[in-house]
Amino acid sequence: MRSPHKPLYLCVFAEHFCAQALGVYNPRYWKRPFVVARQQQQSHRSVAIACSSQARRLGIQCGMPIFIVKRRFPQVTVIMPQPDIEKSLDLEMQRLLNRYTPLCTTKRRGLWLADLSGTPLSRGSTAWDMARHVQHDITYSLGLMECAIGIASSQLQAQVLAKTSAPNGYTVYTNGKEALQFAGLSPSLLPGLSGQSRERIKKYGLKTIGQIRLLSKEALLVRFGKEGEKIYALVNGFDLPQKPQSNLKLQAQAPLTKDINAMDLLTQKVRYTADKLCYQIKQYDQSISRFTLSLLYSDNKRVQKTIALPGPTNNFFTIANAAEQAFHELYTRRIAIKSMQLHSSRPTKNSGQVDLFESAQDHKQQALSRAITTIRGRLSFDKLLSASMFEVSQL
């Protein structure tokens, strides 16, 4: 059945996301010029992949070799990427957008898309008011100082508008002239095109999306090969079908460096491994319905057991208690354990639904778990161990 609501999409674009994430979690970087560097696989040369606003004012751009940055700008700090910090900020952005709609996804780091069709926010305010409201919320809730907003009736146009509004503006297409306005934009804003196609577009002198739109689908196939069909869809404003995501595999392993026979210590290791698995599940905002416990003995023989849970969950106590029970059923004292592993190959997106019988204590425990996950994302997993993974008798 068709939805009675008009389609409305909001896109958030945070340019230089790696640098902004460092600024959010490390305030000392706010007023310092710095760049985030990464080594290229082809040339093994380090280049800048993100720059702070102060570094950009000095004239530093993404792609600039680091040896040139150090030579010309000795006052600029060079920092390596911090994936844990970036992942934590990405999850916080998803939680913020979930206040407005449950249909939001991360297209890539620094680019988020939310479906606002029929939401209370879309019914109670204009698109321009929505853009201002969301941008204000992001700035003051997350501390992300540079984020651009695009709102349009298609996902593609919303993404393009957000990029044209960078670093800190917002643009809305809801006036009935979307096709005409979209046609005047540069083809460089089209997402997902290969470098070869982009160079070929420049070679043919196609400076606007409207010029490409004048070409037929057959003409684009002749000039761009298989990618011509994709270009035809993009310039005509069609949202491309989402590729099915590859199955995410989550796993946590605990090697045992010494021969442990005490059951209470082995049980603690099981709960520690379950805690590591739950941390990964929550970082990716997933839930699991089953997982596998695998034990590797010192003679390299492996035994394993798959545990089915009552339903999709990311709750530590549910997973840890099930893992502990499976361990007692699986473990035999024939020889020392070399390592233990928990893994789940088919997690699902966390629905965010609240259990019908959830108590106030359960609600507080979930809030505490989210806070611990956020802190671990900023530091590292082992910097903060949850007391809940230990046996009560040990506390």
C-alpha positions in Angstrom: 0.0 0.0 0.0 1.4 3.4 -0.9 2.2 5.8 1.9 -0.1 8.9 2.1 2.8 11.1 3.0 4.9 12.9 0.5 8.5 11.7 0.5 10.9 13.9 2.5 14.6 13.1 3.2 17.1 14.9 5.3 20.9 14.5 4.8 23.6 15.6 7.3 27.1 16.0 5.9 30.1 16.7 8.2 33.0 17.6 6.0 36.5 16.6 7.4 34.7 14.2 9.7 37.9 12.6 11.1 39.2 16.0 12.2 35.9 17.2 13.6 35.5 14.0 15.7 38.9 14.7 17.3 37.8 18.2 18.1 34.6 17.0 19.7 36.3 14.5 22.0 39.5 16.4 22.6 38.7 20.1 23.2 42.4 21.0 23.3 42.4 20.6 19.5 39.7 23.2 18.9 42.0 26.2 18.5 45.0 24.3 17.1 45.7 23.8 13.4 46.0 20.0 12.7 45.5 17.5 10.0 44.6 13.8 10.0 47.0 11.7 7.9 46.8 8.3 6.3 49.3 6.3 4.3 48.4 5.5 0.7 48.6 1.9 -0.2 49.9 2.5 -3.7 52.8 4.9 -3.0 53.2 4.4 0.8 53.1 8.2 1.0 51.2 9.8 3.8 48.6 12.5 2.8 46.1 14.6 4.7 42.6 13.1 4.7 41.0 15.7 6.9 41.9 19.2 8.1 40.8 21.4 11.0 39.3 24.7 10.2 42.4 26.5 11.3 44.6 24.3 9.1 42.3 25.1 6.1 42.7 28.8 6.7 46.4 28.3 6.3 45.8 26.8 2.8 46.1 23.1 3.6 43.8 20.8 1.6 42.9 17.2 1.7 45.3 15.1 -0.4 48.3 17.3 0.3 51.4 15.1 1.1 52.4 15.3 4.8 56.0 16.0 4.1 54.9 19.2 2.3 52.6 20.1 5.3 55.5 19.7 7.7 57.9 21.7 5.5 55.5 24.6 4.8 53.6 24.6 8.1 55.7 23.5 11.0 53.2 24.8 13.5 50.6 22.2 12.2 50.1 19.0 14.2 49.8 15.7 12.3 47.5 13.1 13.8 46.7 9.5 12.8 43.0 8.5 12.4 41.2 7.5 15.5 38.5 5.0 14.4 37.1 4.4 17.9 36.4 8.1 18.3 34.9 8.3 14.8 32.7 5.3 15.4 31.5 6.7 18.7 30.5 10.0 17.2 28.8 8.2 14.3 26.6 6.3 16.8 25.8 9.4 18.7 24.6 11.1 15.5 22.4 8.1 14.7 20.9 8.3 18.2 20.2 12.0 17.7 18.5 11.5 14.4 16.5 8.6 15.9 14.7 11.3 17.9 13.1 12.5 14.7 12.7 9.3 12.8 13.6 5.6 13.2 14.5 5.4 9.5 18.1 6.8 9.5 21.3 5.3 8.2 25.0 6.1 7.9 25.8 6.3 4.2 29.5 6.6 5.1 31.4 8.2 7.9 30.3 11.9 8.0 27.2 11.4 5.8 23.8 10.4 7.3 20.4 10.1 5.7 17.1 10.2 7.5 13.6 9.6 6.1 11.3 12.3 7.6 8.2 11.4 5.6 5.1 11.6 7.8 7.0 12.3 11.0 5.8 14.7 13.6 8.6 17.1 12.8 7.6 17.2 9.1 3.9 17.8 10.0 4.6 20.6 12.5 7.1 22.8 10.7 8.4 23.9 7.3 11.4 22.3 5.7 13.5 25.3 6.3 12.5 25.3 10.0 13.4 21.6 10.1 16.8 22.2 8.7 17.6 24.9 11.2 16.2 22.9 14.1 18.2 19.7 13.3 21.4 21.7 12.7 21.0 23.5 16.0 20.4 20.2 17.8 23.5 18.7 16.3 25.7 21.6 17.2 24.6 21.9 20.8 24.0 18.2 21.6 27.1 16.7 19.9 29.4 19.7 19.6 29.8 19.2 15.9 30.5 22.7 14.7 30.5 22.2 11.0 27.6 20.2 9.6 25.6 20.9 6.4 21.9 20.0 6.0 20.0 19.1 2.8 16.3 18.4 2.6 14.6 17.2 -0.6 11.9 14.8 -1.9 14.6 12.2 -2.9 17.6 10.7 -1.2 19.9 11.6 -4.0 18.9 15.3 -4.0 19.1 15.5 -0.3 22.7 14.2 -0.4 23.7 16.6 -3.2 22.2 19.6 -1.4 24.0 18.8 1.9 27.3 18.7 0.0 26.6 22.0 -1.8 25.8 23.6 1.7 29.1 22.5 3.3 30.7 23.3 5.6 27.9 24.8 7.7 24.8 25.7 5.7 21.5 24.2 4.8 19.5 24.0 1.5 15.9 22.8 0.9 14.2 21.7 -2.3 10.5 21.6 -1.7 9.2 24.5 -3.9 8.2 22.4 -6.9 11.2 23.4 -9.0 13.5 20.7 -7.8 14.2 19.3 -11.3 15.3 22.7 -12.7 17.5 23.6 -9.7 19.1 20.1 -9.7 19.9 20.4 -13.4 22.1 23.5 -12.7 24.4 21.7 -10.3 27.9 20.4 -11.1 28.3 16.7 -12.0 31.1 16.5 -9.4 28.3 16.3 -6.7 26.9 13.1 -8.0 27.7 10.3 -5.5 29.3 6.9 -6.2 30.9 7.6 -9.6 34.3 6.1 -10.4 37.3 8.4 -11.0 37.4 7.4 -14.7 33.8 8.5 -15.3 34.4 11.8 -13.5 37.5 12.5 -15.7 35.5 11.5 -18.8 32.7 13.9 -17.9 35.3 16.7 -17.7 36.8 15.6 -21.0 33.4 15.9 -22.7 33.0 19.4 -21.3 29.8 18.5 -19.4 29.7 21.2 -16.7 26.1 20.7 -15.4 23.8 17.8 -14.5 21.3 19.3 -17.0 23.8 18.9 -19.9 24.3 15.2 -19.1 20.5 14.8 -18.8 20.2 15.8 -22.5 22.0 12.6 -23.5 20.0 9.5 -23.9 20.5 6.3 -21.9 22.0 4.6 -25.0 24.5 7.5 -25.5 25.6 7.3 -21.9 26.2 3.6 -22.3 28.3 4.1 -25.3 30.5 6.8 -23.7 30.6 5.4 -20.1 30.1 1.7 -20.5 28.2 -0.1 -17.7 28.4 3.0 -15.5 26.3 4.9 -18.1 23.1 3.4 -16.7 24.0 4.6 -13.2 24.8 8.1 -14.5 21.5 8.1 -16.3 19.6 7.3 -13.1 21.6 9.9 -11.1 21.2 12.8 -13.4 17.4 12.2 -13.6 17.2 12.3 -9.8 16.4 8.6 -9.3 17.4 7.0 -6.0 19.5 4.0 -6.7 18.5 0.7 -5.0 20.5 0.0 -1.9 22.9 -2.8 -2.2 22.3 -5.5 0.4 24.8 -5.2 3.1 27.2 -8.0 3.5 26.7 -10.0 6.7 28.5 -8.4 9.6 30.5 -10.9 11.6 31.0 -10.0 15.3 33.5 -12.0 17.4 35.3 -11.7 20.7 38.2 -13.8 21.8 40.0 -14.3 25.1 43.3 -16.1 24.9 44.4 -17.9 28.1 48.1 -17.4 28.7 48.3 -19.9 31.6 46.7 -23.1 32.6 43.6 -22.2 34.5 41.6 -25.0 36.2 39.6 -23.0 38.7 36.0 -22.9 37.5 35.3 -19.4 38.9 38.3 -17.9 36.9 37.2 -19.7 33.7 33.6 -18.4 34.2 35.0 -14.9 34.6 36.8 -15.3 31.3 33.6 -16.3 29.7 31.8 -13.2 31.0 34.7 -11.0 30.0 34.5 -12.4 26.4 30.7 -11.9 26.4 31.3 -8.3 27.5 33.7 -7.8 24.5 31.1 -9.2 22.2 28.3 -7.0 23.6 30.6 -4.0 23.2 31.0 -4.7 19.5 27.2 -5.3 19.1 26.4 -2.0 20.7 29.1 -0.1 18.8 27.5 -1.3 15.5 24.0 -0.7 16.9 23.1 -4.3 16.3 21.2 -7.1 18.0 21.8 -10.9 17.9 19.4 -13.9 18.0 22.1 -16.6 18.3 25.9 -16.9 18.8 28.5 -19.6 19.0 30.8 -20.4 21.8 34.1 -22.0 20.7 36.8 -23.5 22.9 40.3 -24.3 21.7 42.3 -26.7 23.8 46.0 -26.8 24.0 46.2 -29.8 21.7 44.5 -27.7 19.0 41.3 -29.6 19.2 38.2 -27.3 19.0 34.7 -27.8 20.3 31.8 -25.4 19.9 28.1 -24.9 20.7 25.6 -22.6 19.1 23.1 -20.9 21.5 19.7 -19.6 20.3 18.4 -16.6 22.4 14.7 -16.0 23.1 14.8 -13.0 20.6 17.1 -10.3 19.1 19.0 -8.6 22.0 22.1 -6.7 22.8 21.6 -7.1 26.6 24.8 -8.1 28.4 23.2 -10.2 31.1 21.1 -12.2 28.6 24.1 -13.0 26.4 26.6 -13.5 29.3 24.3 -15.9 31.2 23.6 -17.9 28.1 27.3 -18.1 27.3 28.1 -19.2 30.9 25.5 -22.0 30.7 26.8 -23.1 27.4 30.4 -23.2 28.7 29.4 -25.4 31.6 27.7 -27.8 29.2 30.6 -27.8 26.8 33.7 -27.7 29.0 35.6 -30.9 30.0 38.6 -30.9 32.3 40.7 -33.2 30.0 43.3 -30.6 29.1 44.1 -26.9 29.4 42.1 -24.4 27.3 44.1 -22.3 24.9 41.5 -19.8 24.0 37.7 -19.2 24.0 35.7 -17.3 21.4 32.2 -16.0 21.0 31.0 -15.0 17.5 27.7 -14.1 15.7 27.6 -14.1 11.9 24.1 -12.7 11.4 23.4 -9.7 13.6 20.4 -7.5 12.8 19.9 -3.8 13.1 18.8 -2.8 16.6 15.1 -1.9 16.4 15.2 0.2 19.5 11.9 -1.3 20.7 11.4 -1.4 24.5 10.4 -4.7 26.1 6.8 -4.7 27.2 7.8 -6.0 30.7 10.9 -3.8 31.1 11.2 -2.4 34.6 12.6 0.9 35.8 15.8 -0.9 36.8 16.1 -2.5 33.4 15.8 1.0 31.8 18.5 2.4 34.1 20.8 -0.6 33.3 20.4 0.1 29.5 21.2 3.8 30.0 24.3 2.8 32.0 25.3 0.3 29.3 25.0 3.0 26.6 27.2 5.4 28.7 29.9 2.7 29.2 29.9 2.0 25.5 30.4 5.7 24.7 33.3 6.0 27.1 34.9 2.9 25.8 34.6 4.2 22.3 36.5 7.3 23.3 39.2 5.4 25.2 39.4 1.7 24.6 37.6 -1.4 25.7 40.0 -2.5 28.5 40.2 1.0 29.9 36.8 0.5 31.5 35.7 -2.9 32.7 32.1 -3.4 33.7 31.7 -4.8 37.2 28.7 -6.8 35.9 31.0 -9.3 34.2 32.3 -10.6 37.5 30.6 -13.1 39.7 28.7 -11.5 42.6 30.7 -13.4 45.1 33.9 -11.8 43.8 32.7 -8.2 44.4 
